[in-house]
Amino acid sequence: MLGRAPLQLSELAQMSTVELRQAWRRLFPQPPPPLSRDLIVRALAYRLQEVAQGGLSKANQRHLRALAQRGRGGTTMPDTPAVPPALLLRPGTRLVREWHGRSHVVTVTEGGFELEDQRYRSLSQIAKHITGSHWSGPRFFGLTGRRVGRETSHA
């Protein structure tokens, strides 16, 4: 970025699509893909944070490689075990879930999770506390995908 001030997150929302594509060329080693303006802003924001704070952990990289391999119809490599997403959460990570008009913020800790200064061993315990009924905690917080072909009921 010779002669230019470093790009700031706060600038992205005010940039034109042309400016965003120029910023993409500065931050990524390839030309920008044909994405919507919103997705370009999100990708640039992620990249700026990645540059400032470091990239994905090795465990997350292995997990993503395994998912990509499965998505191509292959099998996972022996050295890339499928790791449940809950195991990939680093302490300090915050999970936000809105339920009945109220936002619930969960912080991942070394030994589990914390919600409103209360410690929990699992996300399922927190989901039950919030909803009053049993839920899969990872699913409640959007950490798992839905099974293909399964319908969702909206009560």
VEXVORO-132843 format. One record per residue: residue number from 0; x, y, z of N, C-alpha, C, O in turn. Coordinates in steps of 0.2 Angstrom, whole numbers. Each point is the difference from the previous one (the first is absolute). Example, Ala and Ser with C-alpha at 12.3 -4.5 7.8 and 13.67 -1.06 7.14 Angstrom:
# VEXVORO-132843
pos | npx | npy | npz | capx | capy | capz | cpx | cpy | cpz | opx | opy | opz
0 | 66 | -28 | 39 | -4 | 6 | 0 | 4 | 6 | 0 | 5 | -1 | 3
1 | -7 | 6 | -7 | 4 | 6 | 1 | -4 | 5 | 3 | 3 | 6 | 1
This chain:
# VEXVORO-132843
pos | npx | npy | npz | capx | capy | capz | cpx | cpy | cpz | opx | opy | opz
0 | 4 | -6 | 0 | -4 | 6 | 0 | 4 | 6 | 0 | 0 | 4 | 4
1 | 5 | -3 | -9 | 4 | 5 | 0 | -3 | 7 | -1 | -5 | 0 | -5
2 | 6 | 5 | 9 | -2 | 6 | -1 | -8 | 1 | 3 | -3 | 5 | -1
3 | 0 | -10 | 3 | -7 | 0 | 2 | 0 | -1 | 8 | 4 | -5 | 3
4 | -8 | 8 | 0 | -2 | -2 | 7 | -3 | -6 | 1 | -4 | -2 | -5
5 | 5 | -2 | 10 | -3 | -7 | 1 | -7 | 1 | 0 | -3 | 5 | 3
6 | -1 | -10 | -6 | -7 | 0 | -1 | -3 | -1 | 7 | 3 | -5 | 4
7 | -8 | 8 | -2 | -3 | -1 | 6 | -7 | -3 | 0 | -4 | 2 | -5
8 | 2 | -6 | 9 | -7 | -3 | 0 | -5 | 5 | -1 | -5 | -1 | -3
9 | 5 | 7 | 7 | -5 | 5 | 0 | -1 | 3 | -7 | -5 | 3 | -1
10 | 10 | -3 | -3 | 0 | 3 | -7 | -4 | -5 | -5 | -3 | 3 | -5
11 | 2 | -9 | 6 | -3 | -5 | -5 | -7 | 2 | -2 | -2 | 0 | -6
12 | -2 | 2 | 11 | -7 | 1 | -1 | -1 | 6 | -5 | -5 | 1 | -3
13 | 10 | 4 | 3 | -1 | 6 | -4 | 3 | 0 | -6 | -1 | 4 | -5
14 | 5 | -10 | 3 | 3 | -1 | -6 | -5 | -2 | -6 | -4 | -3 | 1
15 | 6 | 6 | -7 | -4 | -2 | -6 | 2 | -7 | -1 | 5 | -3 | 2
16 | -9 | -1 | -7 | 2 | -6 | -2 | 7 | 0 | -4 | 4 | -5 | 1
17 | -3 | 10 | -5 | 7 | 0 | -3 | 5 | 1 | 5 | 5 | -4 | -1
18 | -5 | 8 | 6 | 5 | 0 | 5 | 0 | -6 | 4 | 6 | -2 | 2
19 | -11 | -2 | 0 | 0 | -6 | 3 | 4 | -5 | -4 | 4 | -4 | 3
20 | -5 | 4 | -10 | 4 | -5 | -4 | 7 | 2 | 0 | 5 | -5 | -1
21 | -3 | 11 | 1 | 7 | 2 | 0 | 3 | -2 | 7 | 6 | -2 | 0
22 | -10 | 3 | 5 | 3 | -2 | 7 | 1 | -8 | 0 | 5 | -2 | 3
23 | -10 | -2 | -6 | 1 | -7 | -1 | 7 | -2 | -3 | 3 | -4 | 2
24 | -2 | 8 | -7 | 7 | -2 | -4 | 6 | 2 | 4 | 5 | -3 | 0
25 | -6 | 7 | 5 | 6 | 2 | 5 | 0 | -6 | 5 | 6 | -1 | 3
26 | -11 | -2 | -1 | -1 | -4 | 6 | 1 | -8 | -2 | 2 | -4 | 4
27 | -4 | 3 | -10 | 0 | -7 | -2 | 4 | -1 | -6 | 1 | 4 | -4
28 | 2 | -10 | 3 | 4 | -2 | -5 | -3 | -1 | -7 | 3 | -2 | -5
29 | -10 | 3 | 5 | -3 | -2 | -7 | -5 | 6 | -1 | -2 | 3 | 5
30 | -1 | -2 | -11 | -5 | 5 | -1 | -6 | -2 | 4 | -2 | -6 | 1
31 | -2 | 11 | 0 | -7 | -1 | 3 | -4 | -4 | -4 | -1 | 1 | -6
32 | -3 | -6 | 10 | -5 | -4 | -4 | -6 | 4 | -1 | -1 | 5 | 3
33 | -4 | -8 | -7 | -6 | 4 | -1 | -5 | -1 | 6 | -4 | -4 | 0
34 | 6 | 8 | 5 | -5 | -1 | 6 | -4 | 7 | 1 | 2 | 5 | -3
35 | -7 | -6 | 7 | -4 | 6 | 1 | 5 | 5 | 4 | 5 | -2 | 3
36 | -7 | 9 | -3 | 3 | 5 | 4 | 1 | -2 | 8 | 5 | 0 | 3
37 | -11 | -3 | -1 | 0 | -2 | 7 | 5 | -5 | 2 | 3 | 0 | 5
38 | -3 | -5 | -9 | 5 | -6 | 1 | 7 | 2 | -1 | 5 | -2 | 4
39 | -3 | 7 | -8 | 6 | 3 | -1 | 2 | 4 | 6 | 6 | -1 | 3
40 | -10 | 5 | 0 | 1 | 3 | 6 | 1 | -5 | 6 | 5 | 1 | 4
41 | -8 | -6 | -4 | 1 | -5 | 6 | 6 | -4 | -1 | 4 | -1 | 5
42 | -2 | 0 | -11 | 6 | -4 | -1 | 6 | 5 | 1 | 5 | -2 | 3
43 | -5 | 8 | -5 | 5 | 5 | 2 | 1 | 1 | 7 | 5 | 0 | 3
44 | -11 | 1 | 1 | 0 | 1 | 7 | 3 | -6 | 3 | 5 | 0 | 5
45 | -6 | -6 | -7 | 3 | -6 | 3 | 7 | 0 | -1 | 4 | -2 | 4
46 | -2 | 3 | -11 | 8 | 0 | -1 | 3 | 6 | 4 | 6 | -2 | 2
47 | -9 | 8 | -1 | 4 | 5 | 4 | 1 | -3 | 7 | 5 | 1 | 3
48 | -10 | -4 | 0 | 0 | -3 | 7 | 5 | -5 | 0 | 4 | -1 | 5
49 | -4 | -3 | -10 | 5 | -6 | -1 | 7 | 3 | 0 | 5 | -3 | 4
50 | -3 | 8 | -8 | 6 | 3 | 0 | 2 | 3 | 7 | 6 | -1 | 2
51 | -11 | 4 | 1 | 2 | 4 | 6 | 1 | -5 | 6 | 4 | 1 | 5
52 | -8 | -7 | -5 | -1 | -4 | 6 | 3 | -7 | -1 | 0 | -4 | 5
53 | 2 | 2 | -11 | 2 | -6 | -2 | -5 | -4 | -3 | -6 | 1 | 1
54 | 8 | -7 | -4 | -5 | -4 | -4 | -3 | -5 | 4 | 0 | 0 | 6
55 | -3 | -5 | -9 | -3 | -6 | 3 | 5 | -4 | 4 | 5 | -1 | -3
56 | -8 | -2 | 8 | 5 | -5 | 3 | 1 | -6 | -4 | -4 | -1 | -5
57 | 9 | -3 | 6 | 1 | -6 | -4 | -6 | -5 | 0 | -1 | -3 | -5
58 | -2 | 3 | 11 | -6 | -5 | 1 | -5 | 2 | -5 | -4 | -4 | -3
59 | 2 | 11 | 3 | -5 | 3 | -4 | 2 | -2 | -8 | -4 | -1 | -4
60 | 10 | 2 | 3 | 2 | -1 | -7 | -1 | -7 | -2 | -2 | -1 | -6
61 | 4 | -4 | 10 | -1 | -7 | -1 | -7 | -1 | -1 | -2 | -4 | -5
62 | -2 | 7 | 9 | -8 | -2 | 0 | -3 | 3 | -7 | -4 | -4 | -3
63 | 6 | 10 | 1 | -2 | 3 | -6 | 2 | -5 | -6 | -4 | -1 | -5
64 | 11 | -1 | 5 | 2 | -4 | -5 | -4 | -7 | -1 | -2 | -2 | -5
65 | 0 | 0 | 11 | -4 | -7 | 0 | -7 | 2 | -2 | -2 | -4 | -4
66 | -1 | 9 | 6 | -6 | 2 | -3 | 0 | 1 | -8 | -5 | -2 | -3
67 | 10 | 5 | 1 | 1 | 2 | -7 | 0 | -7 | -4 | -2 | -1 | -5
68 | 6 | -3 | 8 | 2 | -7 | -3 | -7 | -4 | -1 | -2 | -3 | -5
69 | -2 | 3 | 11 | -6 | -3 | 0 | -5 | 3 | -5 | -4 | -4 | -3
70 | 4 | 10 | 2 | -4 | 4 | -4 | 1 | -2 | -8 | -4 | 1 | -4
71 | 10 | -3 | 3 | 2 | -2 | -7 | -1 | -7 | -1 | 1 | -3 | -5
72 | -4 | -1 | 10 | -2 | -7 | -1 | 5 | -4 | 2 | 0 | -6 | 0
73 | 6 | 8 | 3 | 5 | -4 | 2 | 0 | -2 | 7 | -6 | 1 | 4
74 | 11 | -4 | -1 | 0 | -2 | 7 | 5 | 5 | 3 | 5 | 2 | -3
75 | -5 | -2 | 10 | 5 | 4 | 3 | 7 | -4 | 0 | 0 | -6 | 0
76 | 5 | 10 | 0 | 7 | -3 | 0 | 1 | -3 | 7 | -3 | 3 | 5
77 | 7 | -8 | -4 | 1 | -3 | 7 | 3 | 6 | 5 | -1 | -1 | 6
78 | 5 | 6 | -9 | 3 | 4 | 5 | -5 | 6 | 1 | 2 | 5 | 3
79 | -8 | -5 | -5 | -5 | 6 | 1 | -6 | -3 | 2 | -5 | 0 | -3
80 | 5 | -1 | 10 | -6 | -3 | 3 | -6 | 5 | 0 | 1 | 6 | 1
81 | -7 | -8 | -2 | -6 | 4 | 1 | 0 | 2 | 7 | -1 | -4 | 5
82 | 1 | 10 | -3 | 0 | 3 | 7 | -7 | 3 | 1 | -2 | 5 | -4
83 | -2 | -6 | 9 | -6 | 3 | 1 | 1 | 7 | 1 | 5 | 2 | 3
84 | -9 | 3 | -6 | 1 | 7 | 0 | 0 | 2 | 7 | 4 | 5 | 2
85 | -7 | -8 | 3 | 0 | 3 | 7 | 7 | -1 | 3 | 2 | 4 | 4
86 | 2 | -9 | -7 | 7 | -1 | 3 | 5 | 6 | -3 | 5 | 0 | 2
87 | -7 | 3 | -7 | 4 | 5 | -4 | -1 | 7 | 3 | 4 | 4 | -2
88 | -8 | -3 | 7 | -1 | 7 | 2 | 5 | 1 | 5 | 1 | -3 | 5
89 | 2 | 9 | -6 | 6 | 2 | 5 | -3 | 4 | 5 | -5 | 3 | 0
90 | 8 | -4 | 6 | -2 | 4 | 6 | 0 | 8 | -2 | 4 | 2 | -3
91 | -10 | 1 | 5 | -1 | 7 | -2 | -4 | 1 | -6 | -3 | 6 | -1
92 | 1 | -11 | -2 | -4 | 0 | -6 | -7 | 2 | 3 | -2 | -3 | 5
93 | -2 | 7 | -9 | -7 | 2 | 3 | -5 | -3 | -5 | 1 | 1 | -6
94 | -6 | -4 | 8 | -5 | -2 | -4 | -6 | 4 | 2 | -2 | 1 | 6
95 | -2 | 1 | -11 | -6 | 4 | 1 | -6 | -3 | -3 | 0 | -2 | -6
96 | -5 | 1 | 10 | -6 | -3 | -3 | -6 | 5 | 2 | -1 | 1 | 6
97 | -3 | 1 | -10 | -6 | 3 | 2 | -6 | -5 | 1 | -1 | -4 | -5
98 | -3 | 5 | 10 | -5 | -4 | 2 | -6 | 4 | 2 | 1 | 3 | 6
99 | -7 | -3 | -9 | -5 | 3 | 2 | 1 | 8 | 1 | -2 | 3 | 5
100 | 6 | 0 | -9 | 1 | 7 | 0 | 6 | 2 | 5 | 1 | 6 | 1
101 | 2 | -11 | 2 | 6 | 2 | 4 | 6 | -3 | -2 | 0 | -6 | -2
102 | 6 | 9 | 2 | 6 | -2 | -2 | 3 | -4 | 6 | 0 | 3 | 6
103 | 3 | -9 | -7 | 4 | -3 | 5 | 7 | -1 | -2 | 1 | -3 | -6
104 | 4 | 5 | 10 | 7 | 0 | -2 | 3 | -5 | 5 | 0 | 1 | 6
105 | 3 | -6 | -10 | 4 | -5 | 4 | 7 | 0 | -1 | 2 | 1 | -6
106 | 2 | -1 | 11 | 7 | 0 | -1 | 3 | -7 | 1 | -1 | -3 | 5
107 | 6 | 1 | -10 | 3 | -6 | 1 | 6 | 1 | 5 | 4 | 5 | 0
108 | -4 | -10 | 5 | 5 | 1 | 5 | 5 | -7 | 0 | -2 | -4 | -4
109 | 7 | 4 | 7 | 4 | -6 | 0 | -3 | -6 | 2 | 1 | -5 | -3
110 | -6 | 5 | 8 | -3 | -6 | 3 | -7 | 0 | -3 | -4 | -5 | 2
111 | 1 | 9 | -6 | -7 | -1 | -3 | -2 | 7 | -2 | 3 | 3 | -5
112 | -9 | -1 | 7 | -3 | 6 | -2 | -2 | 5 | 5 | -1 | -3 | 6
113 | -1 | 9 | -7 | -2 | 5 | 5 | -6 | 4 | -3 | 1 | 2 | -6
114 | -6 | -2 | 9 | -6 | 4 | -2 | -2 | 4 | 7 | -2 | -3 | 5
115 | 2 | 10 | -6 | -3 | 4 | 5 | 4 | -2 | 7 | -4 | -1 | 5
116 | 10 | 1 | -5 | 4 | -1 | 6 | -1 | -7 | 3 | 2 | -2 | 5
117 | -5 | -3 | -9 | -2 | -7 | 3 | 4 | -4 | -5 | 0 | 0 | -6
118 | 4 | -5 | 9 | 4 | -5 | -4 | -4 | -6 | -2 | -4 | -3 | 4
119 | 5 | 0 | -10 | -3 | -6 | -2 | 5 | -4 | -3 | 5 | 2 | -3
120 | -6 | -9 | 3 | 4 | -5 | -3 | -1 | -1 | -7 | 4 | -2 | -4
121 | -11 | 4 | 2 | -1 | -2 | -7 | -5 | 6 | -3 | -4 | 3 | 4
122 | 4 | -3 | -11 | -5 | 5 | -3 | -7 | -3 | 1 | -4 | 4 | -1
123 | 3 | -10 | 1 | -6 | -3 | 1 | -4 | 2 | 6 | -6 | 2 | 1
124 | 10 | -1 | 5 | -2 | 2 | 6 | -2 | 7 | -1 | -6 | 2 | 3
125 | 9 | 2 | -6 | -1 | 7 | -1 | -7 | 1 | -5 | -4 | 4 | 2
126 | 4 | -8 | -7 | -6 | 0 | -4 | -6 | -2 | 4 | -5 | 3 | -1
127 | 5 | -8 | 5 | -5 | -1 | 4 | -2 | 5 | 5 | -6 | 2 | 1
128 | 11 | 1 | 2 | -1 | 6 | 5 | -4 | 6 | -4 | -5 | 3 | 3
129 | 7 | -2 | -9 | -3 | 6 | -4 | -7 | -2 | -2 | -4 | 4 | 0
130 | 3 | -10 | -3 | -6 | -2 | -3 | -5 | -3 | 5 | -6 | 0 | -2
131 | 8 | -3 | 7 | -4 | -4 | 4 | -1 | -7 | -2 | -4 | -4 | 3
132 | 7 | 2 | -9 | -1 | -7 | -2 | 7 | -3 | -3 | 4 | 4 | -1
133 | -4 | -10 | 0 | 6 | -3 | -2 | 2 | 2 | -8 | -5 | 0 | -4
134 | 11 | 2 | 3 | 2 | 2 | -7 | 7 | -3 | 0 | 4 | -1 | 5
135 | -2 | -1 | -11 | 7 | -1 | -1 | 4 | 7 | 0 | -2 | 5 | -4
136 | 6 | -4 | 9 | 4 | 6 | 1 | 3 | 3 | -7 | -1 | 6 | -2
137 | 5 | -11 | -1 | 4 | 3 | -6 | -5 | 2 | -5 | 1 | 5 | -4
138 | -7 | -9 | 3 | -5 | 2 | -5 | -3 | 7 | 2 | -1 | 4 | -5
139 | -1 | -4 | 11 | -3 | 7 | 2 | 4 | 6 | -1 | -3 | 5 | -2
140 | 10 | -6 | 3 | 4 | 6 | -2 | 3 | 0 | -7 | 4 | 4 | -1
141 | -7 | -9 | -3 | 2 | 1 | -7 | 7 | -3 | -2 | 3 | 2 | -5
142 | -1 | -7 | 9 | 7 | -3 | -1 | -1 | -6 | -4 | 6 | -3 | -2
143 | -11 | 0 | 0 | -1 | -6 | -4 | -5 | 2 | -6 | -4 | 4 | 1
144 | 5 | -8 | -6 | -4 | 0 | -6 | -6 | -4 | 1 | 0 | -5 | 4
145 | -5 | 7 | -8 | -6 | -5 | 0 | 1 | -5 | -4 | 4 | 0 | -5
146 | -7 | -6 | 6 | 0 | -6 | -4 | -4 | 2 | -7 | -5 | 3 | 0
147 | 8 | -6 | -5 | -3 | 1 | -7 | -6 | -3 | 0 | -1 | -6 | 2
148 | -5 | 9 | -5 | -6 | -3 | -1 | -4 | 1 | 6 | -6 | -2 | 0
149 | 8 | 4 | 6 | -4 | 1 | 6 | -4 | 6 | 0 | 3 | 6 | -1
150 | -9 | -6 | 2 | -4 | 6 | 1 | 0 | 3 | 6 | 1 | -3 | 5
151 | -2 | 10 | -5 | 0 | 3 | 7 | -7 | 3 | 1 | -3 | 3 | -5
152 | 0 | -4 | 11 | -6 | 3 | 1 | 1 | 6 | 4 | 4 | 1 | 4
153 | -8 | 4 | -6 | 0 | 6 | 4 | -7 | 1 | 4 | -5 | 2 | -3
154 | 6 | -3 | 9 | -7 | 0 | 4 | -1 | 7 | 2 | -5 | 2 | 3
